């Protein structure tokens, strides 16, 4: 510490006398580190930060999967409740297993019905997770088995919002759509179970759910809605557990061929499986953040080279007076460490500001999204390490080069050192341009992909003015059917409404393309594994007209399609081709389900579309009429010539006029709905554009700084050349040529790097090739323009050098 204090005092004194370069280095470091800190916090909050449970690092996620799944509707990783009990009892590798199902409940309060997101959890869930209550007592499995009444557990946010933070809420009886229950506990705000992005509002033990909905006790084994989690027994490895699961799955398939044939189990650490869902996005963000940081590091290295160049004679004199090279390097390292501390401090402040604005960009999806983005000790450690490594690694070359020159050589040094002959500076400039070029090309690819997405044929009129209302009803049977039939008519009578329709879902609903049912091919024998799961929607007679879905052959649903008439369906082109080939399918029959097979007549064929995701491949899809089977969850869509936002209050009133007990889950315009559907594409374009612009700014500053410094160091040389008759235009051209060569080399390398990067993320580009000519040409033009601007200012300064003044200064 005694040796460092003089070095620190000397460094502070130097920065105080010449603050410009130091401030530039601190700002550059803060921008690069701050952006990376914010990105790391986002990724950490989504898929890296350990869950607030007991021993989160050893939580195992179990996935029940269908072997060789093809269509999106066949892919799932959840298990039935029966499979949960089987795995818990039959797989010896696990000390315990718990399950979670995501549902919704309507809670009756003084303000009416409130829809809450509910985690239906197995009765051992709270003990399994090692959860502790903020208020009350979290029930154990044994207590729930012997409870006199059903119990629920509130989240901290629901306790505050719905019950006003009343501490006497424990033991109170609440009424929900399923029945009544006693509030047993409130969990802390930090506890979210297995959720990182969504904040569950209420936890419902399975025993309570069964009391509310007794029919769920007899749900078939094929009804898979539970995510399973396990703990390994002491001494058991994950590979051993996987082997036991494979054997156990084979046993289930033999015992229950109708539900479990062709299915298996996968197991992995929960944190790893969570990261796998966001792997491509996380790697992309890390790569882009690293690219910006590299550009910042190059700038810092050039700044430090410039600062140390001016001190070569000082270093030479100190060496001549007996100073050891190690002490000189130590002094420079101390100075760099001070820059790192200052830069990291500013970076943390900047990152906090960036993280604070993130919630404003989170879309409204109808249920609480509250990702835990914060700067904790892990993020601080990342920031500190990144800052120190950035400065010290980037300062290594300047420190070594500025202290290795012999004293007599340094004292003789002239301005010729200002020419861009130092390989380090050339490499730094080329690296900056290459990385910036690659970043901008990636941005252009994402923008092009977004333009392609927004212009593609989705199979319906996605650009029309329409308002969407998601609703759910507690009615059943004929009452539900009559209420749903009245909704569209009531909405159609509202002022400003052109047309209206009711459907189970609209395309790109948060629940995907709808529900799925088994479709049996013509002549296909009914076996335990026969058929293909296919998504379907339930719609009223006017859906295809209102939503602009083209009917290619046949007819839409009509008044003749009643519960008493034969079941009918409308299929899309892909389903017609896959199951019937090239023949006309109108009038043919479609068989649904293996057990209690239903035969439906195909009355129409519609154009293919996108149903659950923008990037999905063409897949089979069909529609059923609401008039033959209505669901409790529906979507009311109304079109208008004016602003659809003005329709939403009137539509809510119309819904409650039909049935006061109908719960309005959420309302939005079709435009906002489509923005949510393309949110990931727009977020990727916006994020890469922001970071690309930051990288380009740092590149411009770095390029300008290097060329400007070169001109300042060549003042005497330029003065002599002009005194000997050199034309000013030639001098300026020489300066431009020095920088242009480096820019062109960097652009070529950057284009190659961008093509490699584009190939790794081709799945996100929707048919835009990594070597897209439009993207490469537009970015190349931009790079040439901004590079020319950065080079022209130093070139102009070189033209203004007066020979006599330059020689007198020297």
C-alpha positions, 0 to 999 in steps of 0.5 A: 500500500505504501508503494502504491500511494505515490503512484496513485497521487502521481496518476491523479495529478497527471489526470488533473493537469490533462483531463481530456484523454482520461475523461474520454477513456472513462466515457468510452469504458462506461459506454462499453461496460454499461451496455454489457452490464445491462445486457448481462442483467437482462439475461441473468434475470431471464435464465441465469439467476438461481431461483429463490428456492432451496438448493436451486443448482440441483433442481432437476427438470423432467420433460415428457416428450413425444418421440419424433415429434413433427408438427408444432402441435405435437411438441410438448414437455409436460406430464399428466398428473397420473404421470407425476404420481407414477414418476414420484413413486416409481423412479428410485433416483429421485428423493422427491418430485413436484409438479406445477400447472399454470391456470387461472381463477376468478376471485370474487372481491368487493369490486366484482370478479378478478381473474388471477394467474394461478399456479396449481401445485402438487401438495408437496410443492412448498416443502419441496421448494424449501419455501418460507411464508411471509405471513401465516404457515405454508401447508405441508402435504400431510396437512393438506391431506387432513385439512378441514377446508381447501387452502390457497396461498397468496403471492406478495403482490396479490396480498398488497394489491387485492387485499391492501396488505392486510395482515389479518388476511390469514385464515380468511375465506375467499370465494373463487369460481371453483368454490371457497378456500382459506388463505393459509399464507403469503409468500415473500416477494422474492419467491416465485416458485419456478417462474423467472419472468412471470409473477404468479398471483396465487398458489392453489394446492392440487387437493384444493383444485380437486375440491373445486373441480372434481372432474379433473380428478378423472382427467385422462393420462393424455391430458398433460399440463404439469411441469415436473421437477425433482431432487436426486437422492444422495449419491445418484448422478443425473445420468443414472436418473436419465437411465432410470427414466428411460426404463420407466417410460418403457414400462408406462408405454407397456401398461398404458399404450393409448396414452404413453406409447411412443413417449419418453422422459428427458431430465436436465438441471432446471437452470440449464434447461431454462437457458436452453430455451433462450440460448440463441437469444442469449448468445446473440446478446452476449456476442453483440455486447462483446462486439461493442466492448471490443470496439470500446477496448480498441478505442481505449487502447488507442487513447492510451497509446496516444497518452503514452506517446507523449510521455516517451521522453519522460519515460526515457529520462526516468529510465536514464535516471535509474528507474526500473522498467518494472516500476514504470509499468507499475505506474502505468498499471496504477493509472489504468486501474484508476481509469477502470474504477472510474469507468466501472462506476459510471458504467454501473450508473448507466446500466441502472438507468438502462435497466430502469427503462426496460419495463416500459418496453415489456409488452402487455400480455394480459397477465403479470410479467415482472422479470427480476432485472437488477444489479446484484452482487453477481452483476457487480462482479461481472461488471468489475471483472469486465472493466478491469480486464478491459483496461488492463488488457487494452493497456498492456500493449501501450504500457510495454511499448512506451517503456521498452524504448532505449533512452537515447532512442526516445530522446532522438524520436521525431514526429515520424512516429506519428505515421500509421506505421505502428502495427498495433494502431493499424490492427486496432483501427481495422478491428474497430471497423470490422466489428462495427461493420459486422454489427451493422450488417447483423442489424440490417439483416434483422431489419430486413427480416422484420420487414419480411415478417410484416409483409408476409401473407399470414392467411388473414387480414392482420392490418384491419382496424379491429378491437379484440376482447378476451373473455371467459364465462362460468356458464355451461351448456345452453346458457353458455351457447346462448350467451356467446351467440348474443355477443357478436350481435350485441357488438355489431349493434354498437356505433362505429362497428362494421362487423363482429365475430366470436372465436376461441382464439385469434391467430398468435394468441398467447395459448398458441394456435388453439387446442389440439385433437387427434386426426385420423387419416382415411382408412387408418386403423384405430390403434393406441398410437394412431393419428396426428395431433392437429391444432384447431379453432372454434369460430362462429359463422362470420369468422372467415368473413370478418377476419378475412380468411379466404375460403377456397372451396366449399362454404363457411359455417351456417345456421344449419350447423347445430348441435343436432346436425352432423358435425362439420369442419373446415380445413386448411390446404395443408391438412387437405393435402396431407390426409387426402392428397390432391382430391377435392376434400369437400364432402369427405369425412374427417375422423377425430380422436382415437377413443369415442371417435367423432366423424365430421364432414368437411364443408370447406377449405381455407388458405394456409396461414400462420396460427401460433407463431410467425416463424412456423412452417405450414401445418395442418389446421382445422376449424369447428363451429361454435354453434356445435360446441362452445368453450368457456374462453372466447375472443370477441373481435369487432372491426371499425373504420375509425380508431378501434381503441374507442370501441373497447369500453363499449365492447366491455359494457356490451359483454356485461350486458349479455352476462354480468358474470362474464370476465373480461380478461383483456382488451387490445387492438388488432394492431397491438396484438400483431405488435406482440406477435412480432415483438421478438423480431422488433426487439431484436432489430431495435436492440441490434440497431441501438448497439450497432449505432453505439459501436459505429459511434465508438468506431468513428471516434476511434478512427477520427482520434487515430488519424487526428493524432497521426496528423498532429505527430506529422506536423513537422513532416508535413511542413517540410513537404509543403516547404519543398513544394508539395501541393496541399491537395496531395497532402490531404489525399495522403492523409485520406489514403492512410485511413481509407486503406484501413477502413476498406480492409476492416470492411472486407473483414467485417463483411466476412464476419457478418456472413458467419454470424448470419449463418449462426442465426439463420433461424431468426432471419425468416429466409433472409440469407446471411450474405443478403446483398441489400444489407451488405451494400447499404451498410457498406455505403453507410460505413464509407460515408461516416468513415469519410466524415471522420477522415475529412476533419483531420485531412482538412487540418493537415491542409491548414498547416503552415510550413514556417509555423510547423518548423518554428514549433518543432 
